[in-house]
Amino acid sequence: MTLSARPARYLVFLAAVALGGCTTAPPDANLQERARMLAQRLLIVDSHIDVPYRLQETPADVSRATADGDFDYPRAREGGLNVPFMSVYIPAEREADGTATALANELIDGVAAIAAASPEKFALAPGTADVKNQFADGIMSLALGMENGAPIAGDLDNLAHFYTRGIRYITLTHSKSNHICDSSYDEERPWGGLSPFGKTLIPAMNRTGVMIDVSHISDKAFFDVIQITHTPVIASHSSARHFTPGFERNMSDEMIRALAANGGVIMINFGSTFVHQPSRDNYDTMKAARDAWLEAKGLVDDKKARDEFTARYRQTTPFLFADIRHVLDHIDHVARLVGVDYVGLGSDFDGVGDSLPTGIKDVSMYPNLIAGMLQRGYTETEVEKVLGGNLMRVWQQVEDYARTH
Protein backbone atom coordinates (compact mmCIF):
# COMPACT_ATOMS: atom_id res chain seq x y z
CA MET A 1 0.00 0.00 0.00
CA THR A 2 1.35 3.42 -0.91
CA LEU A 3 0.20 6.78 0.36
CA SER A 4 -1.07 7.73 -3.09
CA ALA A 5 -3.33 4.69 -3.06
CA ARG A 6 -5.07 5.63 0.19
CA PRO A 7 -8.43 7.44 0.47
CA ALA A 8 -8.32 11.14 1.25
CA ARG A 9 -9.61 10.71 4.81
CA TYR A 10 -6.76 8.28 5.51
CA LEU A 11 -4.25 10.95 4.46
CA VAL A 12 -5.99 13.40 6.79
CA PHE A 13 -5.58 10.87 9.60
CA LEU A 14 -1.87 10.46 8.90
CA ALA A 15 -1.45 14.21 9.06
CA ALA A 16 -3.16 14.21 12.46
CA VAL A 17 -0.80 11.50 13.70
CA ALA A 18 2.20 13.50 12.51
CA LEU A 19 0.93 16.48 14.50
CA GLY A 20 0.70 14.48 17.70
CA GLY A 21 -2.17 12.03 17.58
CA CYS A 22 -5.60 11.30 16.25
CA THR A 23 -8.56 13.04 17.85
CA THR A 24 -11.27 11.61 15.60
CA ALA A 25 -14.66 10.89 17.13
CA PRO A 26 -15.67 7.28 17.82
CA PRO A 27 -17.27 5.46 14.88
CA ASP A 28 -20.99 6.11 14.57
CA ALA A 29 -23.68 3.47 15.08
CA ASN A 30 -23.95 2.59 11.37
CA LEU A 31 -20.21 1.99 11.11
CA GLN A 32 -20.23 -0.08 14.29
CA GLU A 33 -23.01 -2.26 12.91
CA ARG A 34 -21.16 -2.69 9.62
CA ALA A 35 -18.07 -3.69 11.61
CA ARG A 36 -20.06 -6.19 13.65
CA MET A 37 -21.40 -7.81 10.49
CA LEU A 38 -17.92 -7.99 8.96
CA ALA A 39 -16.58 -9.61 12.13
CA GLN A 40 -19.14 -12.38 11.72
CA ARG A 41 -18.48 -12.82 8.00
CA LEU A 42 -14.69 -12.54 7.68
CA LEU A 43 -12.02 -14.92 8.97
CA ILE A 44 -10.41 -13.50 12.11
CA VAL A 45 -7.07 -14.98 13.17
CA ASP A 46 -5.41 -13.88 16.41
CA SER A 47 -1.91 -15.29 16.48
CA HIS A 48 -1.28 -15.11 20.23
CA ILE A 49 -3.71 -15.88 23.05
CA ASP A 50 -2.33 -17.26 26.32
CA VAL A 51 -5.24 -19.50 27.31
CA PRO A 52 -3.25 -22.72 27.99
CA TYR A 53 -1.00 -21.23 30.68
CA ARG A 54 -3.90 -19.24 32.15
CA LEU A 55 -5.84 -22.49 32.60
CA GLN A 56 -2.75 -24.20 34.00
CA GLU A 57 -2.75 -21.66 36.82
CA THR A 58 -6.53 -21.18 37.18
CA PRO A 59 -8.62 -24.00 35.66
CA ALA A 60 -11.86 -22.97 33.96
CA ASP A 61 -14.24 -24.18 31.28
CA VAL A 62 -13.67 -21.78 28.38
CA SER A 63 -16.42 -23.43 26.36
CA ARG A 64 -18.73 -21.40 28.62
CA ALA A 65 -18.65 -17.83 29.87
CA THR A 66 -15.88 -17.35 32.44
CA ALA A 67 -15.63 -14.73 35.16
CA ASP A 68 -11.93 -14.16 34.56
CA GLY A 69 -9.57 -13.94 31.62
CA ASP A 70 -9.86 -12.39 28.19
CA PHE A 71 -11.06 -15.46 26.25
CA ASP A 72 -14.01 -17.79 26.36
CA TYR A 73 -16.25 -19.24 23.66
CA PRO A 74 -19.26 -16.91 24.08
CA ARG A 75 -17.11 -13.79 23.97
CA ALA A 76 -15.03 -15.11 21.09
CA ARG A 77 -18.21 -15.80 19.11
CA GLU A 78 -19.50 -12.32 19.89
CA GLY A 79 -16.25 -10.83 18.59
CA GLY A 80 -16.16 -13.03 15.47
CA LEU A 81 -12.91 -14.79 16.36
CA ASN A 82 -12.37 -17.92 14.23
CA VAL A 83 -8.74 -18.92 14.76
CA PRO A 84 -7.22 -18.24 18.17
CA PHE A 85 -3.62 -19.45 18.22
CA MET A 86 -3.31 -21.05 21.65
CA SER A 87 0.07 -20.03 23.01
CA VAL A 88 1.99 -22.90 24.58
CA TYR A 89 3.94 -20.57 26.86
CA ILE A 90 7.09 -21.93 28.50
CA PRO A 91 8.63 -19.70 31.22
CA ALA A 92 12.34 -19.07 30.76
CA GLU A 93 13.31 -20.91 33.94
CA ARG A 94 11.91 -24.15 32.52
CA GLU A 95 14.95 -24.47 30.25
CA ALA A 96 17.31 -24.24 33.21
CA ASP A 97 15.46 -26.83 35.30
CA GLY A 98 14.95 -29.24 32.39
CA THR A 99 11.14 -29.32 32.51
CA ALA A 100 10.35 -27.32 29.35
CA THR A 101 9.58 -30.28 27.08
CA ALA A 102 7.29 -31.92 29.61
CA LEU A 103 5.39 -28.68 30.25
CA ALA A 104 4.88 -28.12 26.51
CA ASN A 105 3.35 -31.58 26.13
CA GLU A 106 1.13 -30.96 29.17
CA LEU A 107 -0.17 -27.66 27.80
CA ILE A 108 -0.83 -29.20 24.37
CA ASP A 109 -2.77 -31.97 26.11
CA GLY A 110 -4.87 -29.26 27.75
CA VAL A 111 -5.80 -27.64 24.43
CA ALA A 112 -6.62 -31.04 22.91
CA ALA A 113 -8.91 -31.70 25.89
CA ILE A 114 -10.79 -28.42 25.27
CA ALA A 115 -11.47 -29.44 21.67
CA ALA A 116 -12.41 -33.00 22.60
CA ALA A 117 -14.84 -31.88 25.29
CA SER A 118 -16.75 -29.50 22.98
CA PRO A 119 -16.48 -30.78 19.40
CA GLU A 120 -19.51 -28.73 18.37
CA LYS A 121 -17.56 -25.58 19.27
CA PHE A 122 -13.83 -26.26 18.87
CA ALA A 123 -11.46 -28.31 16.74
CA LEU A 124 -7.69 -28.46 16.53
CA ALA A 125 -6.23 -26.87 13.41
CA PRO A 126 -2.97 -28.41 12.23
CA GLY A 127 -3.18 -26.81 8.77
CA THR A 128 -4.71 -24.09 6.64
CA ALA A 129 -7.10 -26.57 5.02
CA ASP A 130 -8.46 -27.48 8.46
CA VAL A 131 -9.00 -23.79 9.24
CA LYS A 132 -10.92 -23.22 6.00
CA ASN A 133 -13.09 -26.31 6.42
CA GLN A 134 -13.86 -25.55 10.05
CA PHE A 135 -14.64 -21.92 9.24
CA ALA A 136 -17.16 -23.11 6.65
CA ASP A 137 -18.68 -25.44 9.27
CA GLY A 138 -18.89 -22.75 11.96
CA ILE A 139 -16.31 -24.46 14.20
CA MET A 140 -13.65 -22.42 16.00
CA SER A 141 -10.13 -23.58 15.08
CA LEU A 142 -7.65 -23.94 17.94
CA ALA A 143 -4.24 -23.56 16.31
CA LEU A 144 -1.07 -24.06 18.35
CA GLY A 145 2.00 -21.86 18.70
CA MET A 146 4.88 -22.50 21.10
CA GLU A 147 6.10 -19.41 22.97
CA ASN A 148 9.75 -20.14 23.74
CA GLY A 149 11.73 -22.79 21.88
CA ALA A 150 13.14 -24.22 25.11
CA PRO A 151 11.18 -27.52 24.70
CA ILE A 152 13.22 -28.28 21.56
CA ALA A 153 16.13 -28.86 23.98
CA GLY A 154 18.76 -28.87 21.24
CA ASP A 155 17.26 -31.93 19.54
CA LEU A 156 15.64 -31.74 16.09
CA ASP A 157 13.68 -34.89 16.92
CA ASN A 158 11.75 -32.72 19.37
CA LEU A 159 10.91 -30.32 16.54
CA ALA A 160 9.41 -33.24 14.60
CA HIS A 161 7.58 -34.41 17.72
CA PHE A 162 5.95 -31.05 18.37
CA TYR A 163 5.00 -30.72 14.72
CA THR A 164 3.12 -34.00 14.97
CA ARG A 165 1.41 -32.62 18.08
CA GLY A 166 0.17 -29.63 16.08
CA ILE A 167 2.63 -26.84 16.86
CA ARG A 168 2.66 -24.51 13.84
CA TYR A 169 4.88 -21.69 15.01
CA ILE A 170 7.69 -21.43 17.52
CA THR A 171 8.70 -18.20 19.25
CA LEU A 172 12.42 -18.86 19.39
CA THR A 173 12.94 -17.57 22.93
CA HIS A 174 11.16 -15.59 25.65
CA SER A 175 12.43 -13.37 28.48
CA LYS A 176 15.89 -14.93 28.72
CA SER A 177 18.40 -15.96 26.11
CA ASN A 178 18.17 -19.71 25.55
CA HIS A 179 19.95 -22.42 23.60
CA ILE A 180 18.50 -21.07 20.32
CA CYS A 181 19.12 -17.33 20.44
CA ASP A 182 19.40 -14.14 22.48
CA SER A 183 16.33 -12.48 23.99
CA SER A 184 15.37 -8.82 23.59
CA TYR A 185 14.63 -8.71 27.33
CA ASP A 186 17.95 -10.17 28.45
CA GLU A 187 21.06 -8.05 29.01
CA GLU A 188 23.13 -11.20 28.60
CA ARG A 189 23.64 -11.91 24.89
CA PRO A 190 25.74 -15.09 24.86
CA TRP A 191 25.31 -15.80 21.15
CA GLY A 192 25.37 -12.37 19.54
CA GLY A 193 22.17 -13.39 17.72
CA LEU A 194 21.35 -17.00 16.85
CA SER A 195 23.30 -19.82 18.48
CA PRO A 196 25.00 -22.45 16.30
CA PHE A 197 22.03 -24.74 17.05
CA GLY A 198 19.64 -21.92 16.20
CA LYS A 199 21.25 -21.59 12.79
CA THR A 200 20.54 -25.30 12.27
CA LEU A 201 17.02 -25.06 13.65
CA ILE A 202 15.82 -22.33 11.24
CA PRO A 203 16.17 -24.38 8.01
CA ALA A 204 14.83 -27.43 9.87
CA MET A 205 11.69 -25.47 10.78
CA ASN A 206 11.38 -24.46 7.11
CA ARG A 207 11.57 -28.10 6.00
CA THR A 208 9.18 -29.27 8.71
CA GLY A 209 6.51 -26.66 8.06
CA VAL A 210 6.71 -24.69 11.31
CA MET A 211 6.48 -20.90 11.10
CA ILE A 212 9.38 -19.00 12.67
CA ASP A 213 8.24 -16.43 15.22
CA VAL A 214 10.64 -13.53 15.81
CA SER A 215 8.77 -11.91 18.70
CA HIS A 216 10.91 -11.68 21.86
CA ILE A 217 14.24 -12.24 20.11
CA SER A 218 17.07 -9.69 19.98
CA ASP A 219 17.55 -7.43 16.97
CA LYS A 220 20.70 -9.29 15.95
CA ALA A 221 18.93 -12.64 16.21
CA PHE A 222 16.12 -11.26 14.03
CA PHE A 223 18.50 -10.30 11.24
CA ASP A 224 20.25 -13.68 11.53
CA VAL A 225 16.85 -15.35 11.00
CA ILE A 226 16.04 -13.18 8.00
CA GLN A 227 19.36 -14.08 6.41
CA ILE A 228 18.89 -17.83 6.90
CA THR A 229 15.17 -18.58 6.45
CA HIS A 230 13.73 -19.81 3.17
CA THR A 231 10.16 -18.96 4.13
CA PRO A 232 8.36 -15.86 5.42
CA VAL A 233 8.43 -15.40 9.19
CA ILE A 234 6.00 -13.86 11.65
CA ALA A 235 6.20 -11.69 14.72
CA SER A 236 3.26 -13.28 16.53
CA HIS A 237 2.73 -10.52 19.12
CA SER A 238 4.92 -7.46 18.60
CA SER A 239 4.24 -3.80 17.92
CA ALA A 240 6.07 -0.88 16.31
CA ARG A 241 9.09 0.57 18.12
CA HIS A 242 8.39 3.86 16.34
CA PHE A 243 5.93 4.63 19.17
CA THR A 244 8.08 3.20 22.02
CA PRO A 245 11.67 4.30 21.32
CA GLY A 246 14.25 2.15 23.06
CA PHE A 247 11.87 -0.76 23.72
CA GLU A 248 13.67 -3.56 21.88
CA ARG A 249 10.80 -6.00 22.38
CA ASN A 250 8.94 -4.03 19.68
CA MET A 251 10.16 -3.94 16.07
CA SER A 252 12.08 -1.03 14.56
CA ASP A 253 11.15 0.38 11.16
CA GLU A 254 14.28 -1.25 9.71
CA MET A 255 13.13 -4.62 11.02
CA ILE A 256 9.58 -4.15 9.73
CA ARG A 257 10.96 -3.33 6.28
CA ALA A 258 13.13 -6.47 6.38
CA LEU A 259 10.16 -8.53 7.55
CA ALA A 260 8.03 -7.26 4.66
CA ALA A 261 10.82 -7.93 2.15
CA ASN A 262 10.86 -11.49 3.50
CA GLY A 263 7.08 -11.69 2.93
CA GLY A 264 6.38 -11.97 6.65
CA VAL A 265 3.80 -10.36 8.93
CA ILE A 266 3.97 -8.38 12.16
CA MET A 267 0.98 -9.21 14.35
CA ILE A 268 0.25 -6.22 16.55
CA ASN A 269 0.33 -6.76 20.33
CA PHE A 270 -2.53 -4.90 22.07
CA GLY A 271 -0.87 -4.43 25.49
CA SER A 272 -0.90 -0.79 26.62
CA THR A 273 2.85 -0.78 27.34
CA PHE A 274 3.48 -2.07 23.82
CA VAL A 275 1.46 0.54 21.99
CA HIS A 276 1.62 3.73 24.10
CA GLN A 277 4.80 5.35 25.49
CA PRO A 278 3.02 7.11 28.41
CA SER A 279 1.66 3.72 29.54
CA ARG A 280 5.16 2.28 29.24
CA ASP A 281 6.62 5.18 31.27
CA ASN A 282 3.95 4.71 33.93
CA TYR A 283 4.76 1.01 34.23
CA ASP A 284 8.54 1.55 34.22
CA THR A 285 8.27 4.12 37.04
CA MET A 286 6.25 1.70 39.15
CA LYS A 287 8.62 -1.17 38.46
CA ALA A 288 11.69 0.88 39.41
CA ALA A 289 10.07 1.88 42.71
CA ARG A 290 8.98 -1.69 43.39
CA ASP A 291 12.37 -3.20 42.59
CA ALA A 292 14.16 -0.67 44.81
CA TRP A 293 11.79 -1.42 47.72
CA LEU A 294 12.10 -5.19 47.31
CA GLU A 295 15.88 -4.98 47.23
CA ALA A 296 16.00 -2.77 50.30
CA LYS A 297 13.79 -5.22 52.19
CA GLY A 298 15.66 -8.29 50.96
CA LEU A 299 12.50 -9.57 49.26
CA VAL A 300 13.57 -9.66 45.60
CA ASP A 301 12.29 -13.21 45.05
CA ASP A 302 9.12 -12.83 47.15
CA LYS A 303 6.15 -12.83 44.75
CA LYS A 304 3.64 -12.04 47.50
CA ALA A 305 5.61 -8.97 48.59
CA ARG A 306 5.94 -7.86 44.96
CA ASP A 307 2.21 -8.14 44.39
CA GLU A 308 1.38 -6.35 47.64
CA PHE A 309 3.70 -3.45 46.79
CA THR A 310 2.15 -3.15 43.33
CA ALA A 311 -1.36 -3.05 44.80
CA ARG A 312 -0.39 -0.33 47.30
CA TYR A 313 1.37 1.71 44.61
CA ARG A 314 -1.61 1.53 42.27
CA GLN A 315 -3.93 2.88 44.96
CA THR A 316 -2.25 6.27 44.63
CA THR A 317 -0.82 6.03 41.10
CA PRO A 318 -3.23 4.16 38.81
CA PHE A 319 -2.01 2.47 35.67
CA LEU A 320 -2.32 4.64 32.57
CA PHE A 321 -4.20 2.65 29.94
CA ALA A 322 -3.77 3.09 26.22
CA ASP A 323 -6.83 3.44 24.00
CA ILE A 324 -7.90 1.35 21.02
CA ARG A 325 -6.82 4.20 18.76
CA HIS A 326 -3.21 3.52 19.80
CA VAL A 327 -3.52 -0.07 18.55
CA LEU A 328 -4.93 1.32 15.30
CA ASP A 329 -1.99 3.73 15.10
CA HIS A 330 0.39 0.73 15.01
CA ILE A 331 -1.59 -0.94 12.25
CA ASP A 332 -1.53 2.33 10.30
CA HIS A 333 2.20 2.77 10.83
CA VAL A 334 3.03 -0.64 9.39
CA ALA A 335 0.59 -0.15 6.51
CA ARG A 336 2.11 3.22 5.69
CA LEU A 337 5.67 1.93 6.03
CA VAL A 338 5.50 -1.32 4.04
CA GLY A 339 1.91 -2.00 3.00
CA VAL A 340 -1.25 -3.55 4.36
CA ASP A 341 -0.13 -7.06 3.31
CA TYR A 342 2.34 -7.28 6.21
CA VAL A 343 0.31 -6.55 9.35
CA GLY A 344 -2.11 -8.61 11.44
CA LEU A 345 -3.47 -9.15 14.95
CA GLY A 346 -1.55 -10.79 17.79
CA SER A 347 -3.40 -9.46 20.83
CA ASP A 348 -1.57 -11.22 23.68
CA PHE A 349 -4.96 -11.69 25.35
CA ASP A 350 -4.56 -13.54 28.66
CA GLY A 351 -0.85 -12.69 28.47
CA VAL A 352 -0.58 -8.97 29.31
CA GLY A 353 -2.61 -9.02 32.50
CA ASP A 354 -4.81 -6.02 33.19
CA SER A 355 -2.97 -3.70 30.78
CA LEU A 356 -5.30 -3.95 27.79
CA PRO A 357 -6.39 -0.67 26.19
CA THR A 358 -9.78 0.93 26.55
CA GLY A 359 -12.04 -0.40 23.80
CA ILE A 360 -10.24 -3.71 23.22
CA LYS A 361 -10.36 -5.50 26.58
CA ASP A 362 -11.19 -9.03 25.43
CA VAL A 363 -12.05 -11.25 22.46
CA SER A 364 -15.57 -9.82 22.14
CA MET A 365 -14.18 -6.48 20.95
CA TYR A 366 -12.62 -7.16 17.54
CA PRO A 367 -15.54 -5.27 15.92
CA ASN A 368 -14.25 -2.10 17.60
CA LEU A 369 -10.95 -2.53 15.74
CA ILE A 370 -12.78 -3.18 12.48
CA ALA A 371 -14.89 -0.04 12.95
CA GLY A 372 -11.72 1.95 13.61
CA MET A 373 -10.07 0.64 10.45
CA LEU A 374 -13.15 1.43 8.37
CA GLN A 375 -13.30 4.91 9.85
CA ARG A 376 -9.66 5.45 8.92
CA GLY A 377 -10.33 4.56 5.30
CA TYR A 378 -9.42 0.90 4.96
CA THR A 379 -11.41 -1.03 2.37
CA GLU A 380 -13.15 -4.27 3.31
CA THR A 381 -10.52 -6.17 1.31
CA GLU A 382 -7.76 -4.53 3.32
CA VAL A 383 -9.57 -5.20 6.60
CA GLU A 384 -9.87 -8.87 5.60
CA LYS A 385 -6.09 -9.05 5.09
CA VAL A 386 -5.34 -7.56 8.51
CA LEU A 387 -7.89 -9.73 10.31
CA GLY A 388 -6.45 -12.99 9.06
CA GLY A 389 -5.66 -13.09 5.36
CA ASN A 390 -2.02 -12.07 5.78
CA LEU A 391 -1.29 -14.70 8.43
CA MET A 392 -3.04 -17.37 6.38
CA ARG A 393 -0.90 -16.45 3.37
CA VAL A 394 2.32 -16.95 5.34
CA TRP A 395 1.07 -20.19 6.87
CA GLN A 396 0.18 -21.50 3.40
CA GLN A 397 3.61 -20.54 2.04
CA VAL A 398 5.32 -22.36 4.91
CA GLU A 399 3.19 -25.45 4.25
CA ASP A 400 3.95 -25.33 0.53
CA TYR A 401 7.71 -25.06 1.11
CA ALA A 402 7.70 -28.02 3.51
CA ARG A 403 5.81 -30.18 1.00
CA THR A 404 8.51 -29.67 -1.65
CA HIS A 405 11.69 -29.79 0.47
HUQUI-V726677 format. One record per backbone hydrogen bond with DSSP energy under -1.0 kcal/mol. CO is the residue of the C=O (numbers start at 0). NH is the residue of the N-H. E is the energy in kcal/mol with one decimal. If there is no record, write none. Layout:
BEGIN
co = <CO;CO>
nh = <NH;NH>
e = <E;E>
END
This chain:
BEGIN
co = <1;2;6;7;8;9;10;11;12;13;14;15;16;27;28;29;30;31;32;33;34;35;36;37;43;43;45;47;48;49;50;51;52;53;60;61;69;71;72;73;74;75;81;82;84;85;86;87;90;91;92;93;93;98;99;100;101;102;103;104;105;106;107;108;109;110;111;112;113;117;117;120;122;126;127;128;129;130;131;132;133;134;139;141;142;143;144;145;145;146;148;149;151;154;155;156;157;158;159;160;161;162;167;168;169;170;171;179;180;181;192;194;196;197;199;200;201;202;203;204;204;210;211;212;213;215;217;218;219;220;221;222;223;224;232;233;234;238;239;243;245;246;250;251;252;253;254;255;256;257;258;259;264;265;266;267;270;270;271;275;276;277;278;279;280;281;282;283;284;285;286;287;288;289;290;291;292;293;298;301;302;303;304;305;306;307;308;309;312;312;321;322;323;324;325;326;327;328;329;330;331;332;333;333;338;341;343;344;346;347;348;351;354;356;357;361;364;365;366;367;368;369;370;371;372;373;378;379;380;381;382;383;383;384;386;387;388;389;390;391;392;393;394;395;396;397;398>
nh = <4;5;10;11;12;13;14;15;16;17;18;20;19;31;32;33;34;35;36;37;38;39;40;41;81;82;84;347;86;53;54;55;56;57;63;72;362;75;76;77;78;80;140;45;48;144;88;146;93;94;96;98;99;102;103;104;105;106;107;108;109;110;111;112;113;114;115;116;117;120;121;139;141;130;131;132;133;134;135;136;138;137;122;124;85;167;87;147;170;89;151;152;154;157;159;160;161;162;163;164;166;165;210;145;212;147;148;194;177;217;181;198;200;201;203;204;205;206;207;208;209;169;233;171;216;183;221;222;223;224;225;226;227;228;264;213;266;250;242;246;247;249;240;255;256;257;258;259;260;261;263;262;234;343;237;345;273;274;275;279;280;281;282;283;284;285;286;287;288;289;290;291;292;293;294;295;296;298;301;305;306;307;308;309;310;311;312;313;315;316;357;325;327;328;329;330;331;332;333;334;335;336;337;338;341;265;267;46;269;350;49;354;271;359;323;364;367;369;370;371;372;373;374;375;377;376;382;383;384;385;386;387;388;389;44;391;392;393;394;395;396;397;398;399;400;401;402>
e = <-1.1;-1.5;-1.5;-1.9;-1.8;-2.3;-1.9;-1.9;-2.4;-2.3;-1.3;-1.8;-1.8;-2.4;-2.3;-2.2;-2.5;-2.4;-2.3;-2.2;-2.5;-1.3;-1.1;-3.2;-1.9;-2.4;-3.0;-2.1;-2.8;-1.6;-2.7;-1.5;-1.8;-2.8;-1.6;-3.2;-2.2;-2.6;-2.7;-2.1;-2.1;-2.1;-2.4;-2.1;-2.1;-2.1;-1.6;-1.5;-1.9;-1.6;-1.9;-1.2;-1.3;-2.3;-2.3;-2.0;-2.1;-2.7;-2.3;-2.3;-1.6;-1.8;-2.6;-2.0;-1.6;-2.0;-2.4;-2.2;-1.1;-2.1;-2.8;-2.7;-3.2;-1.8;-2.4;-2.4;-2.7;-2.5;-2.0;-1.4;-3.0;-1.0;-1.9;-1.6;-3.3;-3.1;-3.5;-1.0;-3.5;-2.3;-2.1;-1.5;-2.0;-1.5;-1.9;-2.2;-2.7;-1.9;-2.1;-1.2;-2.5;-1.7;-2.7;-3.2;-2.3;-1.4;-1.0;-2.8;-2.3;-1.8;-1.7;-2.1;-2.6;-2.0;-1.2;-2.7;-2.0;-2.3;-2.0;-2.1;-2.2;-2.0;-2.7;-1.7;-1.1;-3.2;-2.4;-2.2;-2.0;-2.4;-2.5;-1.7;-1.4;-3.0;-1.4;-2.8;-2.9;-2.9;-1.5;-2.2;-1.1;-1.6;-3.1;-2.5;-2.5;-2.0;-2.8;-2.4;-2.4;-1.6;-2.5;-1.3;-2.3;-2.2;-1.9;-2.0;-1.6;-1.4;-1.8;-2.0;-3.1;-2.3;-2.3;-2.9;-2.3;-1.8;-2.8;-2.3;-2.0;-2.7;-3.0;-2.1;-2.0;-2.7;-2.3;-2.2;-1.9;-3.2;-2.1;-2.1;-2.7;-2.4;-2.4;-2.2;-2.3;-2.2;-2.8;-2.4;-1.0;-2.2;-2.4;-2.0;-2.2;-2.0;-1.4;-1.8;-2.7;-2.4;-2.1;-2.4;-2.9;-2.3;-2.9;-1.2;-1.3;-2.1;-2.7;-2.2;-1.6;-2.3;-2.8;-1.5;-2.0;-1.8;-1.9;-1.8;-1.3;-2.1;-2.7;-1.9;-2.4;-2.6;-2.5;-1.6;-2.3;-1.6;-2.5;-2.3;-1.5;-2.0;-2.7;-1.4;-2.3;-2.6;-3.2;-2.4;-2.0;-1.9;-2.6;-2.5;-2.3;-2.5;-2.3;-2.7;-2.3;-2.1;-1.9>
END
